[in-house]
Amino acid sequence: MQTSIIISGFGGQGVLFAGQLLAYTALDNDLHVTWFPSYGPEMRGGTAHCTVIISDDEIGSPVIRNPDAAIVMNLPSLDKYEPLMLPKGVLVINTSLVDRSVARQDIDSVMVPASEIADELGNRRLANIIMLGALLQRLPFLSIEMLEKGIDAHIPERHRDMLDANLKALHRGFSEAS
């Protein structure tokens, strides 16, 4: 099993952290991983994306041309990655910031108002975790229990007070995608 994921959005939306969280969780579960970040010089407000590959076997290259899955946090990300998705891939879209539907009929598109849900939960920065939960509901390459443990183990110490909120956001995203 090998799963390739692209996570993309504006800087400051937690795109890189979401990718790191998937990578660390996979490593904690003895899987092979690549995590490849990319972001503009603006960091906050500029574009950011990362690619994550998780596999049972060694990974030949960290480069993804056509991902199995993508999380898109904004419209420019949808415009860029929708055409690249593999057929039958999973595309999770933050409809709070995307105002168009998905054109392709050969992929599983999951519409989640992640930013609105994050606001409802009390912190807009939870949108990335909501999107991860939705992805795991539709493409269970890791279990939600694995990611719960990953959040607990890898949330930065300075954000440790956000542990419960992150776990709640993960489950909310998971239920939104069912």
PEWO-V19211 format. One record per residue. N is the residue number from 1. PSI is psi as a letter, one per 40 degrees, with the letter a starting at -180 (NA if undefined). Layout:
n=N psi=PSI
n=N psi=PSI
//
This chain:
n=1 psi=h
n=2 psi=h
n=3 psi=h
n=4 psi=h
n=5 psi=h
n=6 psi=h
n=7 psi=h
n=8 psi=i
n=9 psi=a
n=10 psi=i
n=11 psi=i
n=12 psi=e
n=13 psi=e
n=14 psi=f
n=15 psi=d
n=16 psi=d
n=17 psi=d
n=18 psi=d
n=19 psi=d
n=20 psi=d
n=21 psi=d
n=22 psi=d
n=23 psi=d
n=24 psi=d
n=25 psi=d
n=26 psi=d
n=27 psi=d
n=28 psi=d
n=29 psi=f
n=30 psi=f
n=31 psi=i
n=32 psi=i
n=33 psi=i
n=34 psi=i
n=35 psi=h
n=36 psi=h
n=37 psi=i
n=38 psi=h
n=39 psi=i
n=40 psi=i
n=41 psi=e
n=42 psi=d
n=43 psi=c
n=44 psi=h
n=45 psi=d
n=46 psi=a
n=47 psi=i
n=48 psi=i
n=49 psi=i
n=50 psi=i
n=51 psi=i
n=52 psi=h
n=53 psi=h
n=54 psi=h
n=55 psi=i
n=56 psi=d
n=57 psi=i
n=58 psi=i
n=59 psi=h
n=60 psi=d
n=61 psi=i
n=62 psi=e
n=63 psi=h
n=64 psi=h
n=65 psi=d
n=66 psi=h
n=67 psi=i
n=68 psi=d
n=69 psi=i
n=70 psi=i
n=71 psi=h
n=72 psi=h
n=73 psi=e
n=74 psi=i
n=75 psi=d
n=76 psi=d
n=77 psi=d
n=78 psi=d
n=79 psi=d
n=80 psi=d
n=81 psi=e
n=82 psi=d
n=83 psi=d
n=84 psi=e
n=85 psi=i
n=86 psi=i
n=87 psi=i
n=88 psi=e
n=89 psi=i
n=90 psi=h
n=91 psi=h
n=92 psi=h
n=93 psi=h
n=94 psi=g
n=95 psi=e
n=96 psi=d
n=97 psi=e
n=98 psi=h
n=99 psi=f
n=100 psi=i
n=101 psi=i
n=102 psi=h
n=103 psi=d
n=104 psi=h
n=105 psi=e
n=106 psi=e
n=107 psi=i
n=108 psi=h
n=109 psi=h
n=110 psi=h
n=111 psi=h
n=112 psi=h
n=113 psi=g
n=114 psi=d
n=115 psi=d
n=116 psi=d
n=117 psi=d
n=118 psi=d
n=119 psi=d
n=120 psi=d
n=121 psi=e
n=122 psi=e
n=123 psi=h
n=124 psi=d
n=125 psi=e
n=126 psi=e
n=127 psi=d
n=128 psi=d
n=129 psi=d
n=130 psi=d
n=131 psi=d
n=132 psi=d
n=133 psi=d
n=134 psi=d
n=135 psi=d
n=136 psi=d
n=137 psi=d
n=138 psi=d
n=139 psi=g
n=140 psi=g
n=141 psi=d
n=142 psi=i
n=143 psi=i
n=144 psi=d
n=145 psi=d
n=146 psi=d
n=147 psi=d
n=148 psi=d
n=149 psi=d
n=150 psi=d
n=151 psi=d
n=152 psi=d
n=153 psi=d
n=154 psi=e
n=155 psi=h
n=156 psi=i
n=157 psi=d
n=158 psi=e
n=159 psi=e
n=160 psi=d
n=161 psi=e
n=162 psi=e
n=163 psi=d
n=164 psi=d
n=165 psi=d
n=166 psi=d
n=167 psi=d
n=168 psi=d
n=169 psi=d
n=170 psi=d
n=171 psi=d
n=172 psi=d
n=173 psi=d
n=174 psi=d
n=175 psi=d
n=176 psi=d
n=177 psi=e
n=178 psi=NA
//
